[in-house]
Structures are given as C-alpha cells and as structure tokens.
Amino acid sequence: MQSQNRIFDDLAKVAGGALGALSNFKQEMEAMVRDRVERFMADNNMVPREEFEAVKAMAAEARAEQERLAARVAALEAALSAKSAAPPRN
C-alpha cells in the first residue's frame, strides 16, 4: 500500500513538472509570436492600434476646431459686410 502511494506521488510530481514545462513553453511561444508580429509591423511601416486611435482623435479635434473657426470667420465677414453696407452717419 505504501509503495502505491509513492508511485502516485511520483506520478503527480512528474505531471506537475510537465504542466510547468508546458506553461513555460506557452509563454515562450507567445513572446516569440509577439516579437515576430511587432517586427513584421515595423518592417511594413504599420502603427500600433493605440497610436492610430490617438492620431484619429487628434484629427477629429482639428477638424472640429477648423469648422468652429470657419463659422467664426463667416460671422465676422457678415458683420463687416453689414457694417460697410450701412449708410454713413452724419
């Protein structure tokens, strides 16, 4: 009976070691794939999603600012044209 428990203990240790090795292998493979993808993206002049989203937000804000300024210029031009069209006061 005692020898069977030792066999099961040894099998449990071997299985635990195998799981640890597989876990390490998985982490190494993920790191290797991540490195390859990053290298591919760099070689093909691609940007990470975070940078793309940041630039996209900056472009949207610049567009909104440009539209606000265009509306302001139009209002100033209308006011100027209304002022110059009014007859002079004496």
C-alpha positions, 0 to 999 in steps of 0.5 A: 500500500505504501509503495502505491502511494509513492508511485502516485506521488511520483506520478503527480510530481512528474505531471506537475513538472510537465504542466510547468514545462508546458506553461513555460513553453506557452509563454515562450511561444507567445513572446516569440509570436509577439516579437515576430508580429511587432517586427513584421509591423515595423518592417511594413511601416504599420502603427500600433492600434493605440497610436492610430486611435490617438492620431484619429482623435487628434484629427477629429479635434482639428477638424472640429476646431477648423469648422468652429473657426470657419463659422467664426470667420463667416460671422465676422465677414457678415458683420463687416459686410453689414457694417460697410453696407450701412449708410454713413452717419452724419 
